[in-house]
Amino acid sequence: MPEPRLALPAGLAVREFDDDGVVYDARHARTHLLGAASVLALTLLRDAAAPLSRPDLIAAIVGSERRRGRRAGTHRPRAARPGGGVKLGALGEADLRQRLHAGTLRLRTGPFVSCVRSDLDEVVEGIALHYAEHELGEPDGYADFHVGVERHRQWRSGLRPQVIFRFDADHPFNPLPGDQGFPMLEWGLNWCVSGLCHQYLTLHAAVLERNGRALILPAPSGSGKSTLCAGLVFSGWRLLSDELALIDPTSGWVTPLPRPVSLKNASIEVIRRFAPQVQFGRLVHETLKGVVGHFKPPIDAVQRGAERARPAWLVLPRYQSDVAPRFTALGRGRMFMRLLDNAFNYHVHGRAGFDRLGELVGQCDCLEFTYSRLEDAARLFDLLEREGASAVLDGAP
C-alpha cells in the first residue's frame, strides 16, 4: 500500500494505511475510542449526575470533530444518474484505451461513478477483466470522483519506473513501483469512498448477503477476513463488498459496493483450490503486502448492485491453522467497541453515528468465528443462515 505524502489538502490528510489497502486517520480512531468510552462512563454516572443532559454531553464529545469535518469540506456526492445500461465489456479494446487515455471513462460501481484516466497497459487490462459487467456512465456526465493512475514524471523514475495515483489535480500517495498500477487504482478508490463519502456510515468490513440479510465481517488486516469473504462468495453468498460496509444512517441497511476482491500471498492459492472457476487478474509481486491479486466479482453481485440488505449478523473472523471451526458469542458492548475500531467516519456523524452503531449492534447476532478450512467455514455459515445463532453455538464442533 502506498505511503501518504506529508502535505495534503485540508480534509484529505491520512496518516496510516492497513494491509488491505484501506486508509484511515489514526487520530480519528483514537477520538472514536475516547469519545465512546466517555459516553459509556457518563451513562453509568447519569443517576449521580441527574442535572446533566446525556444528549448534550454526547453532542459535546463528538461535536468538535463533526465541526472539523464540515470545515474540511467533506465530499457528499449527489445520486448518480441512471446510465443507458451499456456495460464496459461491450467496449472494444481500442475504445476502452481511448476513453482511459482521454479521461472520459465513467465507471459505475454501486452508488458511485468514477471518471478514470490512465494510459498504463496493466490498468487497461485490469479494468477490462474485472469491470466487464459494470455499467458505464455517460462520457460527459456527472462523476463522483475524478481519478487517474499514470507514470511518475521525474528524472529518477526513469531508472526505476514508478506510478502515481491522482485525485483531481493532486496525488495524495507516494509513488509505487511501475507494475503496481491496478492495485494502486483499487486502493485509491477505497480511499475516495472511505474518506469522502459521508452520506454513509462506513466500516472497514467485508459484507455478504443471503435471502435479504447481510453478514458483516469487521476485522483488522491479517485476520483472514478477505479469504473467508471470498470462500463464502463461492458458497452461495452474494458479495456486497470485501472492504467497505456502507451503512445508511437513516435506515441502517447496507448499500452494495461490488468491486474486485483483493487477496494476498497464500490466500490466492487457497481460493484457486477452493473455487477453480475464479478469475484472477495479473498478480503483482514485491508490494508492501507481498504478492497481491484481485479476482473478478461474480456477475450476480454486479447485476444486483442496487439491492440493499438488512444487517443480521456481525461476526469477527480469525484464521488459525489446524483448528476446528468454532462460533462463540460476543457481548454487544465488546462488539460496539470493535466496530469503533473499524469505523472510518464515525466522528463526522456525531451522535447520529453513535446511535446508528448502537442500533446496528442491537439488531444483529454478535459472534466471533475461528476457522482453518474454508469448507468447514462455508458449512457453518450455511447453518447460521438457515437456523440461527443458537444452532451454531450449540452445534459447532
Secondary structure as UniProt FT lines:
FT   TURN            10..11
FT   STRAND          16..17
FT   TURN            19..20
FT   STRAND          23..24
FT   HELIX           26..44
FT   TURN            45..51
FT   HELIX           54..71
FT   TURN            72..73
FT   HELIX           88..90
FT   HELIX           93..102
FT   STRAND          105..109
FT   TURN            110..111
FT   STRAND          112..118
FT   HELIX           121..130
FT   TURN            131..133
FT   STRAND          135..136
FT   TURN            139..140
FT   STRAND          145..151
FT   HELIX           155..158
FT   STRAND          162..167
FT   TURN            168..169
FT   STRAND          176..177
FT   TURN            178..179
FT   HELIX           181..196
FT   TURN            198..199
FT   STRAND          201..210
FT   TURN            211..212
FT   STRAND          213..218
FT   TURN            221..222
FT   HELIX           225..233
FT   TURN            234..236
FT   STRAND          238..241
FT   STRAND          244..247
FT   TURN            249..251
FT   STRAND          254..255
FT   STRAND          261..264
FT   HELIX           266..274
FT   TURN            276..277
FT   STRAND          284..287
FT   TURN            288..289
FT   STRAND          290..295
FT   HELIX           299..303
FT   TURN            304..306
FT   STRAND          309..319
FT   TURN            321..322
FT   STRAND          326..329
FT   HELIX           332..341
FT   HELIX           346..363
FT   STRAND          365..371
FT   HELIX           374..387
FT   HELIX           389..395
//
